[in-house]
């Protein structure tokens, strides 16, 4: 019994510093933000806390009655629903290609595809602004060869969000590709050898072996991609400032505008917790669907 207590004490001794850091820099700020979401905390409250008033659920009521919130939510879901699966499919396709025996110089291709991931997002967004330029951009120049007239990619509400989705997929697919390659390399080779002996073609092998064996990897990638895409901010902030006509205004960008442009900190933190609940619900749905698929 004394030995168990000694081990527990030693365990707490080594874990305590990490727990203290997590408590101070994560849980306490989150708790403070939660309390702030029930107040009218603004720029005047920064200088004198006596100006802070408790307003209860007024921020949340105001939030769900605000058309701008619903528009930003719609734009965010558009980005997640279209960009998320597209990013996963591109990542899986690249992983299958680089894991095959046909491609040579695999290390070079992996490095090349992974470079956008480690490149600063702001720098990437600025470069893509030039690519999307309506008159001098490379994309419109290439489209001109097939007879497509100039498109104002970032200035037309119809094309602004698809343009950001394309850029985001290009920027992020390399990270998921590396994880997919690791998952593919963990699939036993004898499964494919047995399938070949049974006369299965490549599509049947992919459907019956690769996809089921990659299910845990796919779930992990889907969840982290969805969480990351729900936090869309830097791309529209640098490329469009949420325009045109708020067509690329995301929840996080709207949160930033309310909190740091208009200093409605209480309302902004209410937005943050609304986004947290949305992400939590979407994650639980993904886990539930995955569990039902496995059953």
Secondary structure, 3 states (H helix, E strand, C coil): CHHHHHHHHHHHHHHHHHHHHHHHHHHHHHHHHHHHCCECCCHHHHHCHHHCCECCCHHHHHHHCCHHHHHHHHHHHHHHHHHHHHHHHHHHHHHHHHHCCCCCCHHHHHHHHHHHHHCCHHHHHHHHHHHCCCCCCHHHHHHHCCCCCCCCCCCCHHHHHHHHHHHHHHHHHHHHHHHHHHHHHCCCHHHHHHHHHCCCCHHHHHHHHHHHHCHHHHHHHHHHHHHHHHCCCHHHHHHCCCCCCCCCCCHHHHHHHHHHHCCCHHHHHHHHHHHHHHHHHHHHHHHHHHHHHHC
